[in-house]
Amino acid sequence: MACHATGVENAPRLGDRQAWKPLVDEGQDTLTAHAWVGVRGMPARGGQPGLSLEEFARATAYMARAAGGDWQDPDADMLAEIEEEIAERLASLTQGK
């Protein structure tokens, strides 16, 4: 959250609808999974390795809502979709090496 509060390393600032729009448009499962793994200069789990997936997904949904997205806190089905996307993302990163 610290990076999104200040815009460090071009992180989209909390509440910046224009900056968040393309990210929100990726979809809740995709954006959350990619951020969990690490993406665009953001460290995995936002640099907080002690977070559970549910905690991380709730924080991501909060930031999306602050920027005008209509994401809900993740339920069991959404968490399963995120986990699936995480597996796909990790596989694609492994194949790219």
N, C-alpha and C positions, 0 to 999 in steps of 0.2 A: 504494500500500500504506500510505503514511503516514496517509492519512485513515481507512482501515479499521482501523488499529492503535489510533487514538485516538478514533474516532467523530466526527470533525470534520464539521460540517454535516449531522448525522444519518446519516452513512455507517454502514452495518451493520458492527459490529465483527467482526474476524476471530474465528471460532469461535462466534459467537452464533447458535445453531441457530434460535431463534425469529425473529430479525430476517432471517436468510437464507432461511428456508423458502419464503416467497412468491416470492423471487427465483429460487431453485433450481427451483421449480415452473414458472417461465416456460420453462425448457428451456435447454440449453447454447448452442444456436445463437442463440436470441433474446436472452438476457441478455448474452452476449458481444458480439453485434452492436450492441445498444443502448448498452452501455457504451463500445464502440469509438467510436461516433458522439458519445456524450455523452448523459446521461440523469439526471433528478432531481437537478440541481445538480452532477453529476459532469462534469468536463470531458472532452472527447474523449480517448480513450486514457489516461484517468486522469491527464491533464496531462503525459504522457511521449510527446511526438510522435516520438521516435526509436525507439520500440518497433515491432517487426514484428508483424503480425497473429498469427503463431504464438506469439511471446513473450507477447503480451497474453492470448491465449486460454489458454495454459498457466497464467499467473498467475490468471486468472479461475477455471479448473478447480481450482487449488490452494485458493483461498479457498472455493469451493463444497464441496470435500472436507473442509476444516477445520470446516465447519458441518454435516457429516453427509451431504452429497450424495455420489452415487456417480459423479460425472463423471470421465472419463478425460482424460489429456492428448490434445489434438486430433490426429487423424490427417488424412490428405488429404481424406477424405470429409467429416469434420466441418468442416474449414477451408472447403471448398466450400459447405457449408450456411450457415456463418457469413457468408461473402462474399455469398451470395444474400440473406440477411436484412439485411445492411448496405445493399445496393442498394435493397431494399424500404423500409427505414427512411429512407434519404436521400430517396427519391422521395416518401414520405408527408410528410416535413418540408417539402420543396420545394412540394408541393401545398397545404400548410396556410398558406403565406405569401401 
